Structure formats: C-alpha cells, structure tokens
Amino acid sequence: MTYSISKEFALSAAHYLRGLSPTHPCARLHGHNYTIRLEIVTNDVDEVGFVFDYNKLDGFKTALDTMLDHRCLNDVLNVNPTAENIAKWLWDRAKVALDEEIREEHENYELVIYVSETPKTWATYAGVS
C-alpha cells in the first residue's frame, strides 16, 4: 500500500517566458494566481498514523510568501519560469527544507510538487528520496 498527503498553497506572481516568439502571449509580462501543491508519498505511516504532520509544512508556506508572492519570477528564479521549471525549483528547496524531518519517520519517500497557473493546467516534478 502507498500513503500520501498533500497540501495546497497559493501565491500571485508575474513572469514572462524567454525563447518564445514575440507574438506569443507568454513572451509578454503577465501574472498568475498560482496554486502550488506539495505531496509526500510513503509506504507507511508513523506511530500516530501520519505520513507527515501538516503543521510541519508551515515553513514551506512562509518561504513561498517570502521568495515568490507578488514578485516577478524572472527576477527570482535562475531558470526560465515555466510551470515545469517552477515545480523543479520548488522541489529542490522543499527537499532541502523537509528531508531531515521526513526521514525521522520514513527511510524512503517521494516528494512531488505540482504547479498550476490556471484552474485547468498543472505541471509536476517528482523525486524519490
């Protein structure tokens, strides 16, 4: 059996995508109300019955607000700010921030970051630890 938890976070930010035709709408500066979902997948639960305590994700929300909310993502990220690249960029930071605490309960786990720019579109980055 596989267990997972996920939590959604919201932020608003602007960006433009490099490498597109100047006539492409995403080549122009524009904004999104992003939804970010962080998911942790494991094969077991702890003695309480948790995959991971949701309260321990508060720092991830604080980091999102501090680093990305109401900013131009081109000024923050070191990659072209596509939804796919944002997902990987967030995964890298979440992995560093949460790995030690998750490993206290689970030897192996999968961390998945989902990024939505619109209600109908999602990009995902997943990694196994």
N, C-alpha and C positions, 0 to 999 in steps of 0.2 A: 504494500500500500504506500501511497505517496500523500503527504500532507503539505498544505501550503497556506500561507496567509498573504494578504495584500492590503495595501493602504494607498489611497489616492491623495494627491496634493495638487494645489492649483497655484498658478502664477501667471502674470501678464508680462509680456516682453515683446520687443521689436527685433527684427532681423532683416537681412537681405541675403540672397544667395549668390555667391560668386560663380562664374563659369557658365552662366546662362545667357541666352540671347538677351540683348537689352529690351526686347519687346515682351519677354516673359514676365508675367506679373510678379513672380517671386524674386526677380532681379532688383525690384524697387523696394525701398524701405517700407515695411508693413509690420503689423503686430498681430499677436495671437493671445488668446486666453488658453494657456496650456493646461492640460491635465497630465500629471505625472503619476504613474502607478509603480510602486515598489513591491515586488513579490519575493518571498523566501520559500523555497521548496526543500523539504527534507523527507527522510524515510521514517522519522519517529517524532514523538513529542516529548517534552520534558516531564518531570515528576508532577507538575501542576496540570499538564495536559496542553501546554502551549507549544507551538512551533517557535514562537518568539513573542515576547511581551510588546504589544503595540506601543506602550509608553516609551520604550527604548528607541522609537523612531522619531521622537520629537526633535532630536538634534538634526536629523535629515531635513525636516521642515524648516528649521531655523537656517540651515545652510542654504536651502533653496531661496528663501526670502532674502538672505543677505547677499548671495552671489548673483542671482538671476532676476528676481522680481523687479519689474519696472526698469529694466535696463535694455540696452541694445546688445544682443547676444554676440554680435560681431566684435564688440569691444571686450568681451569676457572670455569667450572660448578661443582656443588655439586651433580650431578646425572650422571649416565651413559649417554654419549652424543649421544643417538639415535636421529633421526629426531623428533620423538614424544616428547621426553624429552626436546629437544632444544625448540620446539614450546611452551611447557608449561613454561619453564624457561623464554623465551622472553615475553610470555603473562603476567606473574607475574610482570615483570619490566615495560612493556608498560602500564599496568593497573595503577600502581603507578604513573608513569610519566605523563599520559594523562587524568586520571579520572577527576580531578578538572576542566580542560579546557573543556572537552567534556560535563560535567554536567552543565556548564554555558549555554549550548544550548539545552541539551536533558536530561530529567529526567531519562529515561531508554535507554540503548543502548547495543549492543552486540559487543564485541571485538573478532576478530578472527585472529590467527596467523597461517600462512602456511609456511612450511619449505620444500625446495626442495634440495636434494643432487645431483640429476641428472635431466636432462630435462624430464624424464618420471616418476619421483617419487615425491610424496608430502605427508607430514604428517600435520595434522591440530590440533590445540587446540582452543576451543571457550569457552567463558564465557559470561554470561549475567550480566549486572550491573544495 
